[in-house]
Amino acid sequence: MDKINNLVEFTKVSKKLGNKQVLNDINLTVASGEVVGIVGPNGCGKTTLLRLVTGLIYPDRGEVRVSGRAVRLGLIGELPASVGALIESPAFLPQLSGLKNLTILADIQQKINEQAVREAIKRVGLDPDNRKPVKSYSLGMRQRLGIAQAIMEKPNILLFDEPTNGLDQEGKILFSGIMKEQVEQGAAVMMVSHNKEEINRYCDRVFMIQNGTLHPVREQRDKSWLIITNNLSDLEHIYQQGLLLQITERVDGYPAGICKGKWKNRDEMMSFLTEIGVKTVDVREVENDYI
Ligand SMILES: Nc1ncnc2c1ncn2[C@@H]1O[C@H](COP(=O)(O)OP(=O)(O)OP(=O)(O)O)[C@@H](O)[C@H]1O
């Protein structure tokens, strides 16, 4: 997967709303296949940051580039077509069905046909033939429809503001699968959430907005390592170091567990284990699983 290709680029971006300097001198890139998390207290400017990528608002100073093109005033007819967004509560026409709502939105860009809209609705676990008006949808159903709308045109940039808001367990699992798919297909994702667990699970890098500026919270995703040992007490010893360790099924008859941490490569991981006196049969880097 190409991680070099920056699909979103903020360069020295400042934005004032009313009297408030919401964002000040923001630099940020989001690459293809990368998930960047934005956190911070209410009103700090997270949604504003996402809205700048949609092209619906413009920077006062600096530049926002989306798929290589600068977003600026006067481009209203040329909004970035490659952006899918679920920002704040999704707004739908309440008297129309989910399918009708998304078909109307799809007609704006005319990039996809009804079949593709139907597929997106099915992907989030809703029934495209459900004729009930959106006003009778639950919060979770509306949120699912919002996710379907964000992904239906297969954008290569996705903006998610509190994406699992109101979702039940099944909805969260579906969302997890969608995130995995999108990242594998090379989408660049920006996610705003107050849910720490969600941010940790999905985001490669995390930033906090404080007084209008962006501060790194985590600069790379923790890697997952499968550690195979001769006996369970070695795994217990790792756990006692306060590390995140999940015991898995035995591997070739040996006790094994998955440990998450910042070690950059296998050598670093091995020297750490030797340092704490853990003997291993094998150590392998494994895929991070979103579920
Ligand atoms: N149109 C506007 N005019 C004036 N001020 C605005 C406008 N839109 C937003 N703001 C202010 O800009 C600030 C940033 O708002 P934003 O919605 O980006 O915050 P947020 O971090 O997403 O908050 P939350 O966590 O509550 O969703 C807030 O103080 C808000 O009151």
The ligand as an SDF file (V2000), in Angstrom:
LIG
                    3D

 31 33  0  0  0  0  0  0  0  0999 V2000
  -20.3390   29.9160   12.1090 N   0  0  0  0  0  0  0  0  0  0  0  0
  -19.6800   30.1590   13.2420 C   0  0  0  0  0  0  0  0  0  0  0  0
  -19.5670   31.4170   13.7200 N   0  0  0  0  0  0  0  0  0  0  0  0
  -18.8970   31.6610   14.8550 C   0  0  0  0  0  0  0  0  0  0  0  0
  -18.2960   30.7260   15.6080 N   0  0  0  0  0  0  0  0  0  0  0  0
  -18.3920   29.4630   15.1840 C   0  0  0  0  0  0  0  0  0  0  0  0
  -19.0810   29.0940   13.9870 C   0  0  0  0  0  0  0  0  0  0  0  0
  -18.9830   27.7530   13.8210 N   0  0  0  0  0  0  0  0  0  0  0  0
  -18.2790   27.3030   14.8740 C   0  0  0  0  0  0  0  0  0  0  0  0
  -17.9150   28.2970   15.6810 N   0  0  0  0  0  0  0  0  0  0  0  0
  -17.0940   28.2010   16.9150 C   0  0  0  0  0  0  0  0  0  0  0  0
  -15.8560   27.6900   16.5230 O   0  0  0  0  0  0  0  0  0  0  0  0
  -15.3410   26.8310   17.5350 C   0  0  0  0  0  0  0  0  0  0  0  0
  -14.9390   25.4940   16.9340 C   0  0  0  0  0  0  0  0  0  0  0  0
  -16.0940   24.7550   16.5760 O   0  0  0  0  0  0  0  0  0  0  0  0
  -16.0200   23.2260   16.1170 P   0  0  0  0  0  0  0  0  0  0  0  0
  -17.4150   22.8210   15.7800 O   0  0  0  0  0  0  0  0  0  0  0  0
  -14.9750   23.0900   15.0970 O   0  0  0  0  0  0  0  0  0  0  0  0
  -15.5400   22.5280   17.4710 O   0  0  0  0  0  0  0  0  0  0  0  0
  -15.3940   20.9620   17.8150 P   0  0  0  0  0  0  0  0  0  0  0  0
  -14.0200   20.7640   18.3320 O   0  0  0  0  0  0  0  0  0  0  0  0
  -15.8000   20.1400   16.6520 O   0  0  0  0  0  0  0  0  0  0  0  0
  -16.4360   20.7930   18.9960 O   0  0  0  0  0  0  0  0  0  0  0  0
  -17.3210   19.5080   19.4930 P   0  0  0  0  0  0  0  0  0  0  0  0
  -16.3940   18.5710   20.1960 O   0  0  0  0  0  0  0  0  0  0  0  0
  -18.2850   20.1370   20.4390 O   0  0  0  0  0  0  0  0  0  0  0  0
  -17.9850   18.9260   18.2690 O   0  0  0  0  0  0  0  0  0  0  0  0
  -16.4020   26.7380   18.6020 C   0  0  0  0  0  0  0  0  0  0  0  0
  -16.0360   27.5950   19.6610 O   0  0  0  0  0  0  0  0  0  0  0  0
  -17.6550   27.2310   17.9200 C   0  0  0  0  0  0  0  0  0  0  0  0
  -18.4920   27.8560   18.8390 O   0  0  0  0  0  0  0  0  0  0  0  0
  1  2  1  0
  2  3  1  0
  2  7  2  0
  3  4  2  0
  4  5  1  0
  5  6  2  0
  6  7  1  0
  6 10  1  0
  7  8  1  0
  8  9  2  0
  9 10  1  0
 10 11  1  0
 11 12  1  0
 11 30  1  0
 12 13  1  0
 13 14  1  0
 13 28  1  0
 14 15  1  0
 15 16  1  0
 16 17  2  0
 16 18  1  0
 16 19  1  0
 19 20  1  0
 20 21  2  0
 20 22  1  0
 20 23  1  0
 23 24  1  0
 24 25  2  0
 24 26  1  0
 24 27  1  0
 28 29  1  0
 28 30  1  0
 30 31  1  0
M  END
$$$$
